[in-house]
């Protein structure tokens, strides 16, 4: 299996970039896990499962090494690892979500976080910024502040220029290559959610949530097939509520152009202890189910997902 890595130290730019080189000098910021040959029109991404917490970042944080992991989508890259052996590339973040959130716009920044004013092109009024979860997050899960004080704006710029942008350049390249080879591309954006998440209308605690930005990021057939496959395995599955997909799903899903994107959220209670962050006895069985889910979805793709959606969608 070939693994291609983006070396932050090789990024072009000013001297400010050397801090990112230090942060990811041993472990790369992210990596593409892929078989020697891509055999299917699928690409998987895991932007929130990174678990390399640089010493420099931990020194900035007011949180301990355990508490700062509260926003992490623990082990999601492992849960979907079987997709690689089935012939699909998996783009996996090693940088943690608390350091940088790749499932945001590139410049969703909270001006209250920084010593200097943020540039005028920043999106400072999004709901995600208001919730402390911008591109450079202010909070981790349960509302814990990451930093004791304000950061230099240069810190955010460095992370965006040397980690965020190369991550998205890599994802864009993977999808373009896939579409050129197969005529269409399907992106599965992989996430996890707290065990206590409920669907407000029903009170259901779903095992999975499949999000397609309310039908705009993927064909209805793709979404319905994903839901049906998971349901047939005995899992409870919600659609778009409370998570319809973030920036990645919205930005890369263009079904009219034969580029489909679906977000899959997995309930952490299925496979881990949320207090200790340790894997539980259900982990290996869930890995097997996710591999089977990927295989079945890939097998059905040629028949269902090529047609662009009707205008009414």
Secondary structure, 3 states (H helix, E strand, C coil): CEEEECCHHHCCCCHHHHHHHHHCCCCCCEEEEECCCCCCCEEEEECCCCCECCHHHHHHECCCCCHHHCCCCCCHHHHCCHHHHCCCEEEEECECCCCCCCCCCCCCCCHHHECCCCCCCCCCCCHHHHCCCCCCCCEEHHHEECECCCECHHHHHHHHHHHHHHHHHHHHHHHHHHHHHHCCEEEEEEEEECCCCCCCCCCCCCCEEEECCCCCCCCHHHHHHHHHHHHHCCCCEEECCCCCCCHHHHHHCEHHHCEEEEEEEEEHHHCECCCCCCECCCHHHHHHHHHHHHHHHHHHHHHHCCCCCCCCC
